């Protein structure tokens, strides 16, 4: 029996030796491909988009060119992403000599909208919606529909971490979504001021008494 199995045992041992001597796949020398992110590409739209998802599309189409793909504003780094269109104020673009169908923008425009606490200058989502619908886009305020302004507001509030899932903003509930943290008003400092003043008067009185006793 053992004699009959010797060829099979030999083949199994030889296979194990060949496998042990083979280099692992990661040692083949082939570099791991790096995923390239196209920062100018439209954000993906889910099958059942929320109000904020639709707002992301509005931001991409209307706001992103000036305010950045991450809400960082019109920075030098964001200019560079556009490559040949990096200089927004070059001749024939958005400078003073813009084409008749274009518009000019000041070089101090387009601040960040999502960095840090930029949105906290608004008390709530209703104030943000009001500001957007009355002043944005800069080149044509009121350009969007009311629904699109609500979508954009929902997107910005969500990105700031202030909008729960499956919640739609409108005029009936936007005021309850607070953007500016409540800062408690300063307390009445009069008791502390009176206490400090009393201690100073007491110290001055003791100083005078000691001087009289010494004289």
URGIZI-V829088 format. One record per residue. N is the residue number from 1. RES is the residue in three letters. PHI is phi as a letter, one per 20 degrees, with the letter a starting at -180 (none if undefined). PSI is psi in degrees with one decimal (none if undefined). D_FIRST is the distance of its C-alpha to the first C-alpha in Angstrom with 2 decimals. Layout:
n->[N N]
res->[RES RES]
phi->[PHI PHI]
psi->[PSI PSI]
d_first->[D_FIRST D_FIRST]
This chain:
n->[1 2 3 4 5 6 7 8 9 10 11 12 13 14 15 16 17 18 19 20 21 22 23 24 25 26 27 28 29 30 31 32 33 34 35 36 37 38 39 40 41 42 43 44 45 46 47 48 49 50 51 52 53 54 55 56 57 58 59 60 61 62 63 64 65 66 67 68 69 70 71 72 73 74 75 76 77 78 79 80 81 82 83 84 85 86 87 88 89 90 91 92 93 94 95 96 97 98 99 100 101 102 103 104 105 106 107 108 109 110 111 112 113 114 115 116 117 118 119 120 121 122 123 124 125 126 127 128 129 130 131 132 133 134 135 136 137 138 139 140 141 142 143 144 145 146 147 148 149 150 151 152 153 154 155 156 157 158 159 160 161 162 163 164 165 166 167 168 169 170 171 172 173 174 175 176 177 178 179 180 181 182 183 184 185 186 187 188 189 190 191 192 193 194 195 196 197 198 199 200 201 202 203 204 205 206 207 208 209 210 211 212 213 214 215]
res->[UNK UNK UNK UNK UNK UNK UNK UNK UNK UNK UNK UNK UNK UNK UNK UNK UNK UNK UNK UNK UNK UNK UNK UNK UNK UNK UNK UNK UNK UNK UNK UNK UNK UNK UNK UNK UNK UNK UNK UNK UNK UNK UNK UNK UNK UNK UNK UNK UNK UNK UNK UNK UNK UNK UNK UNK UNK UNK UNK UNK UNK UNK UNK UNK UNK UNK UNK UNK UNK UNK UNK UNK UNK UNK UNK UNK UNK UNK UNK UNK UNK UNK UNK UNK UNK UNK UNK UNK UNK UNK UNK UNK UNK UNK UNK UNK UNK UNK UNK UNK UNK UNK UNK UNK UNK UNK UNK UNK UNK UNK UNK UNK UNK UNK UNK UNK UNK UNK UNK UNK UNK UNK UNK UNK UNK UNK UNK UNK UNK UNK UNK UNK UNK UNK UNK UNK UNK UNK UNK UNK UNK UNK UNK UNK UNK UNK UNK UNK UNK UNK UNK UNK UNK UNK UNK UNK UNK UNK UNK UNK UNK UNK UNK UNK UNK UNK UNK UNK UNK UNK UNK UNK UNK UNK UNK UNK UNK UNK UNK UNK UNK UNK UNK UNK UNK UNK UNK UNK UNK UNK UNK UNK UNK UNK UNK UNK UNK UNK UNK UNK UNK UNK UNK UNK UNK UNK UNK UNK UNK UNK UNK UNK UNK UNK UNK]
phi->[none f f f e g f f f f f f f f f f f f f f e f f f g f e f n e f f f e f e e e f e e f f f d f f d f e g f f f f f f f f f f d d f g e d n f d m e n e e f f f g f f e l f d f e f d f g n d d e g e f f g e d b d c f f e e m f f d c e l d g f f f d f b f f f f g f f f f e c c f g e a g n f e f g f f f f f f f f f f f f f e n d c f f m d d e b f e c f f e e f d e f f d f f f f f e f f f f f f f f f f f f f f f f f f f f f f f f f e]
psi->[-49.7 -37.1 -37.8 -28.2 -6.5 -42.7 -40.3 -41.9 -39.5 -43.0 -41.9 -43.7 -42.0 -38.9 -41.3 -40.1 -41.1 -41.6 -38.3 -30.5 -12.4 138.8 147.5 157.4 -37.2 -14.3 13.0 -12.2 -5.4 123.8 147.3 125.4 140.0 130.4 124.0 125.6 123.2 103.2 -11.8 1.4 151.8 144.5 145.9 144.7 117.7 165.7 -38.6 77.6 143.0 175.1 -41.3 -35.6 -42.7 -33.7 -32.5 -35.8 -40.1 -43.4 -43.1 -43.1 -32.2 -35.4 -30.2 -37.5 -38.4 -35.7 2.6 153.3 -19.5 14.4 21.3 -7.7 -179.9 73.9 167.5 -37.1 -40.7 -33.7 -45.9 -26.8 -29.6 -7.1 -106.7 -19.8 26.5 -31.1 102.9 -17.9 15.3 163.3 132.2 3.5 -105.4 22.5 -172.3 -26.2 37.0 157.0 160.6 -31.1 -0.6 -157.8 156.3 151.9 138.9 151.7 -10.8 10.3 -178.6 64.1 169.2 149.2 -14.6 -1.0 137.1 -125.3 40.2 -38.4 -10.3 -1.0 -10.9 139.0 -39.4 177.9 -28.5 -42.9 -38.6 -45.5 -43.8 -43.1 -46.1 -46.0 -23.2 -22.0 -10.9 149.0 157.5 -36.8 -11.6 74.5 139.2 8.2 -34.3 164.8 163.9 -41.0 -41.5 -36.5 -37.4 -39.0 -44.6 -41.4 -44.3 -40.2 -47.0 -41.8 -39.5 -44.8 -27.1 -2.0 21.7 13.1 116.0 161.7 149.6 26.8 129.7 133.4 143.0 -175.3 -14.7 -17.9 -8.9 -29.4 -19.4 -9.3 97.1 132.6 -32.8 119.9 142.4 123.1 118.4 137.4 149.1 141.7 173.5 115.1 -2.3 -41.9 -40.7 -40.4 -43.0 -40.5 -46.0 -43.3 -40.0 -40.9 -38.7 -41.2 -41.7 -43.5 -41.0 -39.7 -42.5 -37.8 -42.5 -40.7 -44.2 -39.2 -39.2 -38.0 -33.0 -27.3 none]
d_first->[0.00 3.82 5.38 5.21 6.55 8.99 11.65 11.85 12.23 14.75 16.66 17.00 18.28 20.58 21.96 22.79 24.56 26.56 27.58 28.72 30.84 32.50 36.00 36.72 38.78 41.92 41.82 42.16 45.88 47.06 49.95 49.93 52.61 55.71 57.11 60.68 63.11 66.03 68.87 71.18 68.94 69.96 68.25 65.68 67.16 65.05 64.94 67.25 69.38 71.49 75.07 73.96 71.34 74.15 76.25 73.65 74.24 77.99 77.62 75.55 78.09 81.31 80.85 77.88 79.61 82.21 80.53 77.05 73.58 73.20 76.82 77.54 80.70 81.85 80.51 80.13 76.35 76.62 79.00 76.38 73.84 76.22 76.24 79.08 80.80 80.57 84.35 85.81 89.34 89.16 91.84 91.51 89.04 90.24 92.99 96.75 96.58 93.94 94.00 96.24 93.27 91.71 92.76 93.18 91.54 92.75 90.52 90.59 89.16 85.75 84.84 81.44 80.98 77.76 77.63 78.33 80.88 82.69 82.88 84.34 87.79 87.72 88.07 85.86 84.19 87.46 89.25 86.46 86.66 90.44 90.24 87.71 89.63 92.94 92.02 88.73 87.78 90.26 91.27 91.93 92.08 91.47 89.40 86.59 86.83 87.15 83.61 82.26 84.14 82.53 79.10 79.77 81.05 77.94 75.71 77.62 77.71 73.97 73.20 75.36 73.28 76.09 75.01 72.54 70.12 71.45 75.06 77.63 80.79 84.20 87.78 87.18 84.52 84.53 86.98 84.54 81.95 83.30 82.79 85.13 84.10 86.82 88.54 90.52 94.18 95.48 96.91 100.54 101.07 104.60 103.65 101.77 104.70 107.21 105.15 104.88 108.60 109.52 107.50 109.20 112.64 111.88 110.73 113.88 116.05 114.49 115.01 118.71 119.20 117.69 119.95 123.06 122.16 121.80 125.13]
